[in-house]
Amino acid sequence: MAGFYRTAVGKKWVMAITGLVLMGFVFAHMVGNLKMYLGPTHYREYAEWLRTGLLVPILPEHVALWGMRIVLIVAVGYHIHAAYSLTMLNRRARPQRYASPRDYIAASWAARTMRWSGVIVALFVLFHLADLTTGWANPDFTAGDVYANVVASFERWPVALFYVLANLALGVHLYHGVWSLFQTMGSMSPRFNPRHNPLRRAAAAGFTILVVGPNISFPIAVLTGVVG
């Protein structure tokens, strides 16, 4: 297994599998945050269930949540390592820079900016945790009151703007990530047909809009007074 991971194909498969895990998380996270539109009571009940009631009584309190966190941390770690390793492999395969401007007909803008959108998303996640989980970056943070914390955070327009921009970067990353996932996993199937690429692009765009659209609506809703 370790030998397979050392290959470029193995790293692409790890990127695809960990990408699936992370895409599932961002989708579930978005759906859960839609509770905000139902009011503070529903949102707080959802947050409390997530913190203490997930898979209870099958598992003790907090166990499922921490298990999910560990899986996400491992997935993020392998995703970043595989991406970095593939970049290094590509550079070693072509140690000299291109002598003339590159032709980007085959490579989309999303693909060419993949590493930068990934860096932006990673930095945003760190800020997001400091802002709404630990409260280090939110001077009005109240432990346990997720609704009030979200409102207090997004009432600061620089934070709201950063949230919107970071989610646009997430959208770029998701679009190419879903597309690459189809390419990596589909290419191993005997039924893989390049003629279906327009459908794959549409699926990538649809999933991206489904996640990023509601995410962007949250800070806008607070700034405009729809939520508050």
Secondary structure, 3 states (H helix, E strand, C coil): CHHHHHCHHHHHHHHHHHHHHHHHHHHHHHHHHHHHHHCHHHHHHHHHHHHHHCCCCCCCCCHHHHHHHHHHHHHHHHHHHHHHHHHHHHHHHCCCCCCCCCCCCCCCHHHHCHHHHHHHHHHHHHHHHHHHCCCCCCCCCCCCCHHHHHHHHHCCHHHHHHHHHHHHHHHHHHHHHHHHHHHHHHCCCCCCCHHHHHHHHHHHHHHHHHHHHHHHHHHHHHHCCCCC
